[in-house]
Amino acid sequence: MSEIWQGPLEKIDDYRWRIPKSYKPGMRVDGLIYADEKLLKDIRHDKAAEQVANVAFLPGIVKASMAMPDIHWGYGFCIGGVAATDVEAGGVISPAGVGYDIDCGVRMMRTNLRLEDVQDKIKDLTYALFNDVPAGVGSKGDIRVSAKEEKEILVKGARWAVEKGYGTEDDLECTEENGAMQGADPGAVSARAYERGKAQSGTLGSGNHFLEVQVVDQLYDRDICDALGLDLGQIMVMIHSGSRGLGYQVCDDYTRDMVHCLSKYNINVPDRQLSCAPVNSAEGKAYLGAMKCAANYAWANRQCLMHLTRKAFEKVFGQSWEKLGMFLIYDVAHNIAKIEKHIVDGKEKILCVHRKGATRAFGPGHPAVPERYRRFGQPVIIPGDMGRNSYLLVGTQKAMEETFGSTCHGAGRLKSRSAAIRTINLGTLLKELESKGIIVKASGRGTIVEEAPQVYKDVNDVVDVVHNAGISKRVCRMRPLGVIKG
């Protein structure tokens, strides 16, 4: 364990803690961490809270520098960080507030299958998915694209995949931003980023990326479950992936190039990793245009991954994916910056909302929420680790008022990958997972150890906090059956 963070954390209530802006000269707003007493102990054991304080230095930041209960140390911003800057008051955009895997996100599909339908086939299904969905570092997919098509993907996003026959219009309607942010600028993307993205469409990626077959094991809101056609014992599929090497390179390019903006625009931050530029500057606009390209690439990627997943199910069950009821519930981003309108101090403002390891959670009635979900709010998908649970929630009005419509994005790491490799035995881990009825396939044995359940916070604790704080509302819970790791 690292040394305990000694900075101030003032209790607001059972689920919110304040780092007062008096903690460090230069903080423009307070820090605000969503957590309970149990999670707070882990939060104090790394430097993530210090990063929350550092983000409060950003020009134009409004309300607070926020962190969700899955907070852990990251590059510049903590992972789990939310920060909004006032665009018209010189607010900045920071690549560190989006992260290296731009639009890393998760999509969730329902099926008509029941636990009894897959129990005897889960091994075959897991192996079929592992064989048919390319995974791992630098994995290259069967979905090949030309240089011209790659530029199309960066603008069209998931629509490119649907036009190629890898999905339906219905999929686009159930994807955040309909699967493509407007204003993507392929000219702002470097040749190196293009090169890295060329062969990675329809590939899962490495690390915590996964494809998971799950079963619904708990219902919390019967009304919403009925509206979504969800019930106990139902088989679901979750896909977690991002923009692969292309997004990483975009972040790398702009993080490095924006360092000179600190002196150019007279910006004072305590950490050079928080390099940033005014949203309305040439540098800010260029990054935003490139970031949107990477986000669109990620949405196209997850659309392709869903197509490959549907095909694998068809092979194993001998029915079309439509007959199997494999329809998308929703796809959410959790590493992104968005220009959004929010009410601050009673006035509507145009904000640049950074969500790094945080999920959009717009409440009922919001026009950005698909019409079919508007009555109860935007679906929020929170994956856990491969040994516990994952959740479906919905956004709330309280999130709109408190967190710019944001909530957590997952469980949050407790141990580094190197610490996991040092302390966890692969054979023992696989036996433990198998005893719970969980089959795991990965492109590298090390990946399984690095992603062991014990290296993560318990997602049940994390979701308890956001539910009880009112910034998202539990709908149902799933547990894993078959897991594909990159």
C-alpha positions as CSV (number, residue, x, y, z in Angstrom):
1,M,0.0,0.0,0.0
2,S,1.2,3.5,-0.7
3,E,1.2,6.2,2.0
4,I,-2.1,7.5,3.3
5,W,-3.3,10.8,1.8
6,Q,-3.4,13.3,4.6
7,G,-5.4,16.1,2.9
8,P,-8.7,17.3,4.3
9,L,-11.9,15.5,3.6
10,E,-14.9,17.1,5.2
11,K,-18.1,15.0,5.5
12,I,-21.1,16.5,3.8
13,D,-23.3,13.5,4.3
14,D,-23.0,9.7,4.2
15,Y,-22.1,9.7,0.5
16,R,-20.3,13.0,-0.2
17,W,-17.0,14.4,1.0
18,R,-15.5,17.9,0.4
19,I,-11.9,18.9,-0.2
20,P,-12.2,22.7,0.6
21,K,-10.7,25.0,-2.0
22,S,-8.7,26.5,0.9
23,Y,-6.6,23.3,0.8
24,K,-4.3,24.6,-1.9
25,P,-3.9,28.2,-3.0
26,G,-5.0,28.4,-6.6
27,M,-8.0,26.0,-6.3
28,R,-10.9,27.7,-8.0
29,V,-13.6,25.4,-6.6
30,D,-13.9,22.7,-3.9
31,G,-13.2,19.0,-4.6
32,L,-16.2,16.7,-4.2
33,I,-15.8,12.9,-3.8
34,Y,-18.8,10.5,-3.8
35,A,-18.0,7.7,-1.4
36,D,-19.1,6.0,1.9
37,E,-16.9,5.3,4.9
38,K,-15.8,1.9,3.6
39,L,-14.7,3.1,0.2
40,L,-13.0,6.2,1.7
41,K,-10.4,4.0,3.4
42,D,-9.2,2.8,-0.1
43,I,-9.5,6.3,-1.6
44,R,-7.0,7.6,1.0
45,H,-4.5,5.0,0.0
46,D,-3.4,6.6,-3.3
47,K,-2.9,10.1,-4.7
48,A,-6.3,10.3,-6.5
49,A,-7.7,12.8,-4.0
50,E,-4.7,15.0,-4.7
51,Q,-5.6,14.9,-8.4
52,V,-9.1,16.0,-7.6
53,A,-7.7,19.0,-5.8
54,N,-5.3,19.7,-8.8
55,V,-8.1,19.6,-11.3
56,A,-9.8,22.4,-9.3
57,F,-7.1,24.8,-10.7
58,L,-8.4,24.5,-14.3
59,P,-9.5,27.9,-15.8
60,G,-13.3,28.2,-16.1
61,I,-14.1,25.2,-13.8
62,V,-17.6,25.5,-12.3
63,K,-19.3,24.0,-9.2
64,A,-16.6,21.5,-8.1
65,S,-13.9,19.1,-9.2
66,M,-15.7,15.8,-8.8
67,A,-14.9,12.2,-8.3
68,M,-17.1,9.1,-8.4
69,P,-16.8,6.2,-5.9
70,D,-14.7,4.1,-8.4
71,I,-12.0,6.8,-8.1
72,H,-8.3,5.8,-8.5
73,W,-5.1,7.4,-9.5
74,G,-4.8,8.3,-13.2
75,Y,-2.8,10.5,-15.6
76,G,-3.4,14.1,-14.6
77,F,-7.1,13.6,-13.7
78,C,-8.0,10.7,-11.4
79,I,-10.0,7.9,-13.1
80,G,-13.6,8.5,-11.9
81,G,-13.1,12.3,-12.4
82,V,-15.8,14.8,-13.6
83,A,-15.0,18.4,-14.3
84,A,-17.0,21.0,-16.3
85,T,-15.6,24.3,-17.5
86,D,-17.5,27.4,-18.7
87,V,-16.7,27.7,-22.4
88,E,-17.8,31.3,-22.8
89,A,-15.7,32.3,-19.7
90,G,-12.4,31.0,-21.1
91,G,-13.0,27.4,-19.9
92,V,-10.4,24.9,-21.0
93,I,-10.3,21.4,-22.4
94,S,-7.7,19.0,-21.1
95,P,-6.8,15.7,-22.8
96,A,-6.0,14.2,-19.4
97,G,-9.7,14.8,-18.5
98,V,-10.7,12.4,-21.2
99,G,-7.9,9.8,-20.9
100,Y,-5.8,7.7,-23.3
101,D,-8.5,5.4,-24.4
102,I,-10.9,8.0,-25.8
103,D,-14.6,6.8,-25.7
104,C,-13.7,3.6,-23.9
105,G,-17.3,2.5,-23.2
106,V,-19.6,-0.3,-22.8
107,R,-22.7,-1.7,-24.6
108,M,-25.3,-4.1,-23.3
109,M,-27.5,-6.5,-25.2
110,R,-30.5,-8.4,-24.1
111,T,-31.4,-11.9,-25.4
112,N,-34.4,-14.2,-25.3
113,L,-32.2,-16.9,-23.9
114,R,-32.6,-18.2,-20.4
115,L,-30.0,-19.6,-18.0
116,E,-31.2,-23.1,-18.7
117,D,-30.7,-22.6,-22.5
118,V,-27.0,-21.8,-22.1
119,Q,-25.9,-23.7,-19.0
120,D,-24.7,-26.7,-21.0
121,K,-23.4,-24.6,-23.8
122,I,-21.5,-21.9,-21.9
123,K,-18.1,-23.4,-22.6
124,D,-18.8,-23.8,-26.3
125,L,-20.2,-20.3,-26.5
126,T,-17.3,-18.8,-24.7
127,Y,-14.8,-20.6,-27.0
128,A,-16.8,-19.5,-30.1
129,L,-16.7,-15.9,-29.0
130,F,-13.0,-16.1,-28.2
131,N,-12.3,-17.6,-31.7
132,D,-14.5,-15.2,-33.6
133,V,-13.9,-11.9,-31.8
134,P,-10.2,-10.7,-32.1
135,A,-8.8,-9.7,-28.7
136,G,-5.5,-8.6,-27.2
137,V,-2.8,-6.0,-27.6
138,G,-2.4,-5.0,-31.3
139,S,-5.0,-7.5,-32.3
140,K,-6.0,-7.2,-35.9
141,G,-9.5,-7.9,-37.1
142,D,-11.2,-9.5,-40.0
143,I,-13.0,-6.2,-40.7
144,R,-10.4,-4.6,-43.0
145,V,-10.7,-0.9,-44.0
146,S,-8.9,1.2,-46.6
147,A,-7.4,4.6,-45.8
148,K,-10.4,6.3,-47.4
149,E,-12.8,4.2,-45.3
150,E,-10.9,4.9,-42.1
151,K,-11.6,8.6,-42.6
152,E,-15.2,7.8,-43.1
153,I,-15.3,5.8,-39.8
154,L,-13.9,8.9,-38.0
155,V,-16.8,11.0,-39.2
156,K,-19.6,8.5,-39.4
157,G,-18.8,6.4,-36.4
158,A,-21.2,3.4,-35.8
159,R,-23.3,4.5,-38.8
160,W,-20.4,3.4,-41.0
161,A,-20.6,-0.1,-39.6
162,V,-24.4,-0.2,-40.0
163,E,-24.1,0.9,-43.6
164,K,-21.7,-2.0,-44.1
165,G,-24.3,-4.5,-42.8
166,Y,-22.9,-4.8,-39.3
167,G,-26.1,-3.8,-37.5
168,T,-29.3,-1.9,-37.8
169,E,-30.8,1.7,-37.4
170,D,-32.2,0.5,-34.1
171,D,-28.7,0.0,-32.8
172,L,-27.8,3.6,-33.6
173,E,-30.9,4.9,-31.8
174,C,-29.7,3.0,-28.7
175,T,-26.2,4.4,-28.8
176,E,-25.0,7.6,-27.1
177,E,-24.8,10.4,-29.7
178,N,-26.4,7.9,-32.1
179,G,-22.9,6.5,-32.5
180,A,-21.2,9.6,-33.9
181,M,-20.3,13.0,-32.5
182,Q,-20.8,15.8,-34.9
183,G,-17.8,18.0,-35.8
184,A,-15.1,15.3,-36.0
185,D,-12.1,16.6,-37.9
186,P,-10.0,13.9,-39.6
187,G,-7.4,16.5,-40.5
188,A,-6.6,17.0,-36.8
189,V,-5.6,13.3,-36.5
190,S,-1.9,12.4,-37.0
191,A,-0.6,10.0,-39.5
192,R,0.7,7.8,-36.7
193,A,-2.8,7.6,-35.1
194,Y,-4.2,6.6,-38.5
195,E,-1.6,3.9,-38.9
196,R,-2.3,2.5,-35.4
197,G,-6.1,2.4,-36.0
198,K,-6.0,0.9,-39.5
199,A,-6.2,-2.8,-38.7
200,Q,-8.0,-2.6,-35.3
201,S,-11.7,-2.1,-36.3
202,G,-13.8,-4.8,-34.7
203,T,-11.2,-5.8,-32.1
204,L,-11.6,-6.0,-28.4
205,G,-8.3,-4.7,-27.1
206,S,-6.3,-5.6,-24.0
207,G,-6.3,-4.9,-20.2
208,N,-9.8,-4.4,-18.7
209,H,-11.6,-4.7,-22.0
210,F,-13.9,-7.7,-22.2
211,L,-16.9,-9.4,-23.8
212,E,-19.1,-11.1,-21.2
213,V,-22.1,-13.4,-21.2
214,Q,-24.1,-12.7,-18.1
215,V,-27.4,-13.7,-16.4
216,V,-29.8,-11.3,-14.6
217,D,-29.7,-12.3,-10.9
218,Q,-31.5,-9.3,-9.2
219,L,-34.3,-6.9,-10.2
220,Y,-34.6,-3.6,-8.4
221,D,-37.2,-1.7,-10.5
222,R,-39.9,-4.0,-11.9
223,D,-41.5,-1.2,-13.9
224,I,-38.3,-0.3,-15.9
225,C,-37.4,-4.0,-16.2
226,D,-40.8,-4.7,-17.8
227,A,-40.4,-1.8,-20.2
228,L,-37.0,-3.1,-21.3
229,G,-38.2,-6.7,-21.4
230,L,-35.8,-7.9,-18.7
231,D,-36.4,-10.7,-16.1
232,L,-34.6,-12.9,-13.7
233,G,-32.6,-15.7,-15.3
234,Q,-32.3,-13.9,-18.6
235,I,-29.1,-14.0,-20.6
236,M,-27.4,-10.6,-21.4
237,V,-24.2,-9.7,-23.2
238,M,-21.8,-6.8,-22.3
239,I,-19.0,-5.5,-24.5
240,H,-16.4,-3.2,-23.1
241,S,-13.9,-1.6,-25.5
242,G,-12.6,1.7,-26.8
243,S,-10.7,3.5,-29.6
244,R,-7.7,1.2,-29.4
245,G,-4.3,2.5,-30.7
246,L,-5.9,5.4,-32.6
247,G,-7.4,7.0,-29.5
248,Y,-4.2,6.4,-27.5
249,Q,-2.2,8.2,-30.1
250,V,-4.6,11.1,-30.3
251,C,-4.3,11.6,-26.5
252,D,-0.5,11.2,-26.7
253,D,-0.1,13.8,-29.5
254,Y,-2.3,16.5,-27.9
255,T,-1.1,16.0,-24.3
256,R,2.4,16.6,-25.5
257,D,1.6,19.5,-27.8
258,M,-0.7,21.3,-25.3
259,V,2.1,21.7,-22.7
260,H,3.2,24.9,-24.5
261,C,-0.4,26.3,-24.1
262,L,0.2,26.6,-20.3
263,S,2.6,29.5,-20.9
264,K,0.9,30.8,-24.0
265,Y,-2.4,31.3,-22.3
266,N,-0.9,32.0,-18.8
267,I,-2.5,28.9,-17.2
268,N,-1.3,27.9,-13.8
269,V,-1.8,24.2,-12.8
270,P,0.2,22.2,-10.2
271,D,0.8,19.2,-12.6
272,R,2.0,19.5,-16.2
273,Q,-0.1,16.4,-17.0
274,L,-3.0,18.8,-16.8
275,S,-1.9,20.5,-20.0
276,C,-4.9,22.2,-21.5
277,A,-6.1,25.0,-23.8
278,P,-9.2,27.2,-23.9
279,V,-12.0,25.3,-25.7
280,N,-12.4,28.2,-28.1
281,S,-8.6,28.4,-29.0
282,A,-7.1,26.9,-32.1
283,E,-5.5,24.2,-30.0
284,G,-8.7,23.5,-28.1
285,K,-10.7,23.2,-31.3
286,A,-8.1,20.9,-32.9
287,Y,-8.1,18.5,-29.9
288,L,-11.9,18.5,-29.7
289,G,-12.0,17.6,-33.5
290,A,-9.5,14.8,-33.1
291,M,-11.1,13.5,-29.9
292,K,-14.5,13.3,-31.7
293,C,-12.8,11.2,-34.4
294,A,-11.4,8.8,-31.9
295,A,-14.8,8.6,-30.1
296,N,-16.5,7.8,-33.5
297,Y,-13.9,5.2,-34.2
298,A,-14.7,3.6,-30.8
299,W,-18.5,3.5,-31.5
300,A,-17.9,1.9,-34.9
301,N,-15.6,-0.6,-33.1
302,R,-18.2,-1.6,-30.5
303,Q,-20.8,-1.9,-33.3
304,C,-18.5,-4.2,-35.2
305,L,-17.8,-6.2,-32.0
306,M,-21.6,-6.6,-31.4
307,H,-22.0,-7.8,-35.0
308,L,-19.3,-10.5,-34.5
309,T,-20.9,-11.5,-31.2
310,R,-24.3,-11.9,-32.8
311,K,-22.7,-14.1,-35.5
312,A,-21.1,-16.3,-32.8
313,F,-24.4,-16.8,-31.0
314,E,-26.1,-17.7,-34.3
315,K,-23.4,-20.4,-34.9
316,V,-23.8,-21.9,-31.4
317,F,-27.6,-21.8,-31.2
318,G,-28.5,-22.3,-34.9
319,Q,-30.9,-19.3,-35.0
320,S,-30.7,-15.8,-36.3
321,W,-29.7,-13.1,-33.8
322,E,-33.2,-11.5,-34.4
323,K,-34.9,-14.7,-33.3
324,L,-32.5,-14.9,-30.3
325,G,-33.7,-11.4,-29.4
326,M,-30.2,-10.0,-29.3
327,F,-31.2,-6.3,-29.3
328,L,-29.0,-3.5,-28.0
329,I,-30.3,-1.8,-24.8
330,Y,-27.7,1.0,-24.8
331,D,-24.1,2.0,-25.4
332,V,-22.4,4.6,-23.2
333,A,-19.0,6.3,-23.3
334,H,-17.0,6.8,-20.2
335,N,-13.8,8.6,-21.4
336,I,-15.0,11.7,-23.2
337,A,-15.5,15.5,-23.2
338,K,-18.8,16.9,-24.3
339,I,-20.0,20.5,-25.0
340,E,-23.4,20.5,-23.1
341,K,-25.9,22.9,-21.6
342,H,-26.4,22.8,-17.8
343,I,-27.9,25.0,-15.2
344,V,-25.2,26.6,-12.9
345,D,-26.3,29.0,-10.2
346,G,-29.7,29.3,-11.8
347,K,-28.4,30.2,-15.3
348,E,-28.0,28.0,-18.3
349,K,-24.4,27.8,-19.4
350,I,-22.5,26.1,-22.2
351,L,-20.0,23.8,-20.5
352,C,-17.2,21.5,-21.6
353,V,-17.9,18.4,-19.4
354,H,-14.9,16.1,-18.9
355,R,-15.9,12.5,-17.9
356,K,-12.9,10.3,-17.3
357,G,-13.9,7.0,-16.0
358,A,-17.4,8.4,-15.5
359,T,-20.7,7.7,-17.3
360,R,-23.3,10.2,-18.6
361,A,-26.5,9.7,-16.6
362,F,-29.1,12.1,-18.0
363,G,-32.4,12.1,-16.2
364,P,-36.0,11.6,-17.4
365,G,-37.3,13.9,-20.1
366,H,-33.9,15.0,-21.4
367,P,-34.0,15.4,-25.2
368,A,-30.6,13.6,-25.6
369,V,-32.1,10.4,-24.2
370,P,-33.7,8.1,-26.8
371,E,-37.5,8.6,-26.8
372,R,-38.1,5.0,-25.8
373,Y,-36.2,5.7,-22.5
374,R,-37.2,9.3,-21.9
375,R,-39.9,8.4,-19.4
376,F,-37.4,6.9,-16.9
377,G,-34.0,8.3,-17.9
378,Q,-30.9,7.3,-19.8
379,P,-29.7,3.7,-19.3
380,V,-26.4,3.6,-17.4
381,I,-24.2,0.5,-17.7
382,I,-21.8,-0.3,-14.9
383,P,-19.5,-3.3,-15.4
384,G,-17.8,-4.9,-12.4
385,D,-15.0,-7.4,-12.3
386,M,-15.2,-10.9,-13.8
387,G,-16.0,-12.6,-10.5
388,R,-18.8,-10.5,-9.1
389,N,-21.5,-8.5,-10.8
390,S,-22.4,-5.8,-13.3
391,Y,-25.4,-3.4,-13.2
392,L,-27.9,-1.6,-15.3
393,L,-29.0,1.8,-13.8
394,V,-30.8,4.9,-15.2
395,G,-29.9,8.5,-14.9
396,T,-31.7,10.9,-12.5
397,Q,-32.8,14.5,-12.2
398,K,-30.5,14.8,-9.1
399,A,-27.5,13.9,-11.3
400,M,-28.5,16.7,-13.7
401,E,-28.5,19.1,-10.7
402,E,-25.4,17.9,-8.9
403,T,-22.9,16.2,-11.3
404,F,-23.7,17.5,-14.8
405,G,-25.6,14.3,-15.4
406,S,-22.7,12.0,-14.5
407,T,-22.2,8.9,-12.4
408,C,-19.5,6.1,-11.9
409,H,-18.2,3.9,-14.7
410,G,-17.2,0.6,-13.0
411,A,-15.6,-0.9,-9.9
412,G,-12.3,0.9,-9.9
413,R,-8.9,-0.7,-9.4
414,L,-7.4,-1.3,-6.0
415,K,-4.1,-3.0,-7.1
416,S,-1.8,-2.2,-10.0
417,R,-1.3,-4.8,-12.7
418,S,2.3,-5.5,-11.5
419,A,1.1,-6.0,-7.9
420,A,-1.6,-8.4,-9.2
421,I,1.0,-10.5,-11.0
422,R,3.2,-10.6,-7.9
423,T,0.5,-11.7,-5.5
424,I,-2.1,-13.8,-7.4
425,N,-1.8,-17.4,-8.5
426,L,-3.4,-18.1,-11.9
427,G,-4.3,-21.7,-11.2
428,T,-6.0,-20.9,-7.9
429,L,-7.8,-18.0,-9.5
430,L,-9.2,-20.1,-12.4
431,K,-10.4,-22.7,-10.0
432,E,-12.2,-20.1,-7.9
433,L,-13.9,-18.7,-11.0
434,E,-14.9,-22.1,-12.2
435,S,-16.4,-23.0,-8.8
436,K,-18.7,-20.0,-9.4
437,G,-19.6,-21.3,-12.8
438,I,-17.5,-18.7,-14.7
439,I,-15.6,-19.7,-17.8
440,V,-12.7,-17.3,-18.8
441,K,-10.8,-17.2,-22.0
442,A,-8.0,-14.6,-22.6
443,S,-5.3,-14.0,-25.2
444,G,-2.7,-14.0,-22.5
445,R,-2.5,-15.8,-19.2
446,G,-1.1,-12.6,-17.5
447,T,-4.3,-10.7,-18.4
448,I,-6.4,-13.0,-16.3
449,V,-4.3,-12.4,-13.2
450,E,-4.1,-8.6,-13.9
451,E,-7.9,-8.5,-14.0
452,A,-8.6,-10.8,-11.0
453,P,-11.6,-9.8,-8.9
454,Q,-9.4,-9.0,-5.9
455,V,-7.6,-6.2,-7.8
456,Y,-10.9,-4.2,-8.0
457,K,-13.2,-2.6,-5.5
458,D,-16.5,-4.4,-5.0
459,V,-18.8,-3.0,-7.7
460,N,-21.8,-3.6,-5.4
461,D,-20.3,-1.1,-2.9
462,V,-19.7,1.4,-5.6
463,V,-23.2,1.2,-7.1
464,D,-24.7,1.4,-3.6
465,V,-23.1,4.9,-3.2
466,V,-24.3,6.3,-6.5
467,H,-27.8,4.8,-6.0
468,N,-28.0,6.1,-2.4
469,A,-26.6,9.5,-3.3
470,G,-29.4,9.7,-6.0
471,I,-27.2,10.3,-9.0
472,S,-28.3,7.1,-10.7
473,K,-30.9,4.5,-9.9
474,R,-30.5,0.7,-9.8
475,V,-32.6,-1.3,-12.3
476,C,-31.1,-4.8,-12.4
477,R,-27.9,-6.7,-11.6
478,M,-26.1,-9.4,-13.6
479,R,-23.5,-12.0,-12.8
480,P,-20.9,-13.4,-15.3
481,L,-21.1,-16.8,-16.9
482,G,-18.5,-16.6,-19.8
483,V,-15.8,-14.0,-20.0
484,I,-13.5,-13.1,-23.0
485,K,-10.5,-10.9,-22.0
486,G,-8.2,-9.1,-24.4
